[in-house]
């Protein structure tokens, strides 16, 4: 090999550096050994986090993409490695998170023979990604890697698959890595800006509905300025609670699972909805019933960074191809002059939201309502909270208030097992911040092995494991539709404290509410990560439902 000739693996790593990648999540595989070898030479510039399962690696990459807004990288091997990672790829798609997944593949001479672990990735990932590409020539690595990053982060961000035949990675080439190309958001022109202003000023009951990805701190500040200046109520889309300071007088709740009735009524009775960054998914639209299809009765202004999202579900009165940050930057200094002031209207919406937060006492000796109240009062302002999927997720998404600096990382596709890897990724990214991961007993056991990854890389998230010995969400639906016929939803769990200890975590089992504050303080001062198992009464199936209540109300 001459000085100008480098292996495909080395060229690929050079491309990652040019794309400003500083962390790679993955599980090692023999199909991309040449890349692992090249990563060895840049250990001081790219941190390689090798996890215990590819699903955990993909979840970590997605969480970091959501947290930082930057395209993240996951590396897995062919066949089983790629199939394991698919859950995180689906999460990246539905969460609009920029992700590039590199998959080591069989050698080019083996293709189309169902070789060992061979999969047609183009077919497999066609509906889960923005683009799937296989690089067959080392000379084309810079071109196609640069394009992959561009596709992942442009328009509505999402996942891209780059397939790497293992023999191609050993080929040599003189190709040079290409620098990252900055992408600017589409902006708001002055004529459209005036049209928006005029439409808002005519409205009696306007509501801002905000969601999506790609928001910057600056963009969120512009949203806050515009909403507060003009006394506009703001509702967050599903899993987007941290887009507006929840202590703002304009914040009036989120339209997700277990939506508060007052928040739902606010949207239903609005005469104008300004939807920014929202893709109108099933949960945010309450099963596509929130607004009339295909043309809402309310005046609808839909703003989205991707023109493919505009008109996909609802036909808007005004469709605007514009980035969320750029849109609110253009409006932040505008003081609207409506025919009737919205001050009392917004204040009432805010009061209705705040009145929904208090939660009834829960059955049993450990009351999560009291614990959430304690966490609201005591967690730092810049806390990062994560959760997976299950009824337990209602607690951090309905009964915690996210201040201006707090963040929520939660899967919009409802993937179980997300919370623990997400908490690890958050703590790796911001070791100085408090990171609290909410998980259930069923949810935890889908990726709990990643506690070993946390210990290996010396990060210390705090995991709150809510244990009710069941798959709670499915049990809830079971009791609604087939009361008392419990089947397939009960769980026989391990000793979670001993299990966490085996992974190198400090762990405690808590069965009484009064014991939680001191245990959490110990978690904050622990030198290793901490798992606090919160044992709740199974009767309290969700914050405002009991099993006996569901059985009593069920239709036989």
N, C-alpha and C positions, 0 to 999 in steps of 0.2 A: 504494500500500500504506500503510495507516495504521500508527500505532505498535504497535497490538496485533496487527496481521496480520503473519504471518511465512510464509515459504515452507515447503513440506513438507520440503525439505532442511534448513532451519534448525531446524525443530521436531525432526526426527530427531536432529540433532547435540545439541540440548538434552537429548533423552532419553538419549543416550549419557553425557552429563555427569552426569545424575541417577543413572544406573546405575553411576557411578564408573568408567567406562571411561577409561583413560589411554593406550591404544595401539590403533591400527587397522592390521591387515595387509591388503594387497590389491594389485590391479592396476587402474589407472584405466580407466574406460570411459565412453563418451559417454552411456550410459543412466542414469548417476547423477551427472552433472556438478553438479547442484544440491547434492548432498551434499558433493562435493569442494570446492565454493565455500564452503559453510558451515564445513567443516573448516579452511579458510584463516583464518577469524576466530578460531579457538581453538587455534592452533598451539602456544601456550605451555601448553595444558592437555591436549591430546590429540596424541600423537606419531603421525604417519602414516608407516608403513613400506610403501613401494611396492616390490614384488618384481619378479623377471623372468618369473615364470610363476605362474599362480593355484594350481597344486599346491603350489609352495613357500610361497606366502602362507598357504594353509590349514594346511600342516604347521607353520609357525611359530606360528600361532594355537593349534593343538592342543598343541604343546610348551609354550607359555607357560601354557596352561590347566592342564596336568598339573603344571607346576612351581610355579605360584602357588595353584592351587585356585580361582581366580576365573574367571568366565565371560569369554571372549575374543571378539573381533570380527574377522571377515574380510569384506571387501567386494570383490565381483567384478561383472563385467558379464554380460549375458544370453548364452545360447547357448554358444559356445566357452569363454567365461570360466567359466561354471558347470560345464561338463563337465570342464574342467581341474581345478577345485577339488574335484570329487567324490571324489578319492582321499583328500584330507584330511578330508572329511566322513565317509567310511566309517571312517577311522582314529579320528575323534572318537567315533563310535558304538561301535566295539568296545573302545576304550580308556576309555569312560565319561567323556569329557572335556567339560565345559560349553563350548559354542561357539554363537555366533549368527552366521549367514552372511547378509549382506544382498546380494541379487542385483538389480541394475538390470534392468528389463524393458522390453519394447516398450510403446508407448502403449496406453491402454485401448481406443481406437477401432480398433486394429490386431489385437486379440486374436481367436483362433479362425480366422485366415486363413493360418496358416503364414507370418507376416510374417518379415522379415529377422531371423535368429537367434532366432526364437520357439521356446520349449519349454514344454510343460506340466509345470511344476516339481512340481506335486502328484503327478503320476504318476511322474515321474523319481525323486524323492527319498522316495517313500512308505515304502520299506523301509530307507532309510539314515538316517532321522532320527526324532526324537521328535514333531516337528510341522512342517508347512509351512503358511504363511499368506501371502496376498497382501493388501496394504493398498491399497484402491481409493479411499479418501477421506482427505484430509489431516487431517480432524477426528479420525480414529481412530488416528493414528500413536501418540500417547502410550499409549492403551489397549493396542494390540496389541504394541508394543515392550516394554512392561512385562511383558505376559504371556509374550512370547518369552523374556525373561531368566529369568522364574520357572520356565518349563517346562524350560529348558536346565539349570538348576542344582538342581531339586528331584528327589526320589527318586533313581533311578540317573541321574546327569548324562549329558548327551549333546548332539548338535547339533540346532539349530532353524534352519529356513530362513525368511527374511522377504523376500518378493518385492515390488519397488518399481517400479511402472510409472513411466516417466520423466516423463509429463505430470502425474501425481499429485504428484511431487516439486516441480513448479513451481507447483502450486495454493497458495493462501494460506488460512490459518486462524488463529483466535485461540486454538487449543488449547494447553494448558500441559503441559509434561513432568511425569511422575509420578516421585516418589521411589522408590528401590529398597526393596523389602520384605525385611527379614532373614528367613531361613528357618532354623528350628531343627531339629536332628536328632530323630527319634523316639528316646525314651529307654527304659531298662530298668526295668520295675516291680519292686518288692521280691519279689513272689511268684515271678516268673520267674527273678529272680536266685538265689533259694534253690534252685529246680529245677535250674539250671545247676550250682550248687555241689555239690549232692547227686549229680548225674550224674557230674561229674568225680571226686569223691571215691571213687566206686565203681569207677572205671576202673583197670586195671593198666598199660595202655600208651596213654595219651592223647597226641594230637598236635594242636597248633594249626595250622590252615591259613589264612593271611591273604592278602588281596588287595584288588582294587578301587581305586576312587578316592575323593577327598574326605577323605583323612586329613590331620589337622593335626599339627604338631610335638608338641602336647600329647597328642593321641591316640596317637601313636607312643611317646611316653614312658610313657603308661599301659600300653600293651601290653608294653613292656620290663619295667616294674616287676612286672606280674602274672606274666609268664612266668618271670622270673629268681627272684622270691620263691618260686615254687612248683616250680621245676625242671621246667618244661614245655618240651619241644622244639617249635620253631616252624619250619614250612616256608612259604616264600613262594610264592604263585601265579605264573604266567607273567608275566615282566617286572615283578614287584613286589619285586625284591630289596632295595630301599632302605627297606622298611617297618620293618624291625628291624635295628638295628646288627649288622652281620655279624661283629663281634668279640665279641658277646654269647655267653655260654656256652649260651644257649638257641637260637641260630640254627643250623639244621641243613641249610640248602640251599634250593634252589628247585625247584619241580616244573614245569619248562618243557621246551623243546627240549633234547636231549642231557642229560637228567636223569641225575644220578649214581645208579648202582645202589643205593647205601646209602640215599639219600634216598627213592627209590622203595620200597624194602623197608620203611622206617620207616612209611610211610603204609599200605602193604598189610597190615602185621602189627599195626597199631594196633587197639585194641578200642573206641576212641572218637575221633572226629574233630570238633573244634570249628572249623567253617569260618566265618570272619568277613570279610564284604565280598566274598567269592568268588562269581562267577557260574557257576562250573563250565563254563568254555569247553572247547573240544576239546583244546587243548594242555595245559592244567593237568590234565585228566582222562586224558591220554595216549590220546586218541581214544575217550573214554568207556568205557575199560576199567579204569581205576584202581579204581573201586568198582563193585559189581554194580548193574545197572540193573533196575528203577527204584528198588529199595530196597537200599541198601548192607548188607552183613553187619555192618559196624561200626555202633555207635551214632553217629548223625549229628545234631549240633546245628548248624543253619544260621542265621546271623545276617546280615541284609542290610538296607540302608537302604530298599530298594524291595521292597514285598510282591509285585511282579510276578516277581521273581527267585526267590522262595522256592517250591520245588516245581516249578520249570520243567524241571529235569533230574532231580534226585534227590528222593525223598520222605524228609524228615527225621523223626527221632524227636521232635525239638523244633525248631519253626520260630519264629524270633524276628524281628519287624519292629523293627529298631533300628539306629541309626547306629553305625559302627565306633568312632568316638571316644567316643560316649556309652556304648557297651557296656563298653569297657575302663576308662573313668573309674569306672564303677560297681563294677568288680572289682579295681581297682588295689591297694587296701589289704587285700584279702582274702588270708588265709593258709589255704590248704586243708589238710585233715587226712585224707589218703588212708589206706587200710588199710595199704598198703605205700609206703614213700618212693619217689619218682621220681628221686632225686638220681643214683644210679648209672645208671639208664636214660637220663636226659638226657645225662649225661656221655659215655656210650658213643655215643649218636647224634651228639653234637658231635665226638667223636674220629673217628668214621667219616667225617663230612663233611670235616674238616680233612685226613684222609688221602687224600681224593679230589682235592684241589687240585693237588698236584704233577703236572706234565705231562711226558711223555717229550720228549726233545730232538727238534726238528723237522728234516726234511731241508733241506739247503741251508745257505748261509752266513749267512742271517738267521733267527734262532730266536725266534719270537713267544712261546714259553714263557718264555725269559729276559727278553724285553722286558716281559712282563706282570709278572714278578716284580720288575723294576726299578720299574715304575709303582706296584705295590702299596706299595713301600717309600718312594717319593719324591713321589707326588702329594699335594697338601694335603688335609687332612681334609674340607674343604668343597667338594671338586671336584665339578663337574657333568659327567657322561659321557653322551654320546648315541650312538645307533647306528641304522642302517637295517636292511636285511634281507639275509642271505646267511650263508654259513658263517663268515665273519670275525666275525660278531656273537657267536659262541660265546666268543670271547676276553674281551670286556668283561662278558659275562653269566655266565661260569662260572669265570673265572680272575682276577677282581678282587674285593676285599672292600670293601663299601660301609660306611663308618663311620657314626656317628650323624648327621653333618652332610652326608654325601655324597648325591648324587642321581643317579638313572639315568632317562633319557628314551629309551624304546624303544617302537616301535609294536607293540601287541598283535595287530594284523591282519597283521603281517608285510609291511608296505608297504616296497618298495625306495624309496630316495631320501629317506627321512625324516631321516637322521642329520645331514646338512649344514644344512638349514633349522632343525632343532631346535637345533643348536649355536649358530647365529646368534641365534635367539630367546633362548636361555639367556644368551648374552653381552650381548645388548641389555638383558635384564632385570636381570642382575647383573654389570655390567662389572668389578667388583672381584674376581670369582672366576675361577679357572682353569676353562675349559670345553674339554673334549677330545671331539671328534666322531670316532667310528670309522666308516669307510666302506670298501667294496670298490671295485674298478675298475668293475664293472658297476653297482653301487649309486650310485657318485659321479656317473656320467654321466647319471643320471636327474634330478638337480637341482644339479649342480655349478655351473651358471650363477649360483646364488645367492651365490657368492663375490663377485660384483659388488655385490650388495645389502649384504654385510658391509662392503666397502670404502666404499661410498657413505655408510653410516651409522656409519662409524668404529668398528666392533667387531672384536675380535681373537680369535676362537676358534682353537684348534689342531686341525687336521684330520689324522688318521692314516689314510692311504689304503693299504689292504692290496691289493697288486697281484699276482694270479696268472694274469692274462690269460685269465680264463674266468668264466662264470657258475657259481660253485663249487658252490652247493647243487644245482642241476639236474644238473651233471656228476656229483656224488656219487650221486644217484639213478640217473642214466644208467648209471654203472659197476656199481651194485648189480644192476640188472635187465637191462641190455643191455651187458655188459662189452665194452670195446674198440670199441664202435660209436659213436664220438664224432660227434655231428652237432648243429649249432646252438648249441653252448655255448662255442665258442672266441671270443676277442675280440682284435681288432686295435686297440690303444689309441693315443691321442695321447701326446705328450710331456707328462706331467702337470705337470712342473716349469715348463715354458714356459707351459703353459695357466694355471697358478695365478699365475705372474708377470704374465701379461697382465691378470688380474683385480685386480692390485695386492697380491697376497699374496707374502710371503717363502716360498720353497719349496726343498726339498732332496730328493734321491733317495738312499735308504739301502739298501745291499745286504749290509752286514755288521753283525752284532749289536753289535759293539764300538763302532760309530760312532753308535749311537742316543742314549746319554746326553748326549753333548755337543751333538748336534743338537737334542734336546728342550730343553736349557738355553738354546740360542740362540732357540728358539721362544718360551720364556717371556719373554725380554728384547726380542723384536722389537716394533717400534712398530706394525706392521700384523699382520693375521692370518697364520698360517703353515700350510702344507701339507707334511707329511712323507710322501713316498711310500715305503712299505715293500715292497720287492720280495722275494717269497717263492717258494720252489720249488713249482711246481704239483703235485709229487708229494705234498706235505703238504696233502691236500684238506680235512682238518679236524684239530683238535688230536690226536685219537687214531686217525686213519684215514689210510691212504695209498692212492693209486690202485692200486698193484700189489697191496696187501693186499685191496682190494675186488674186484679182478679174480680173485684167487686164491680168494676165498670165495664168488664169485657162483654162482648156480644157473643153469646153461645150459638 
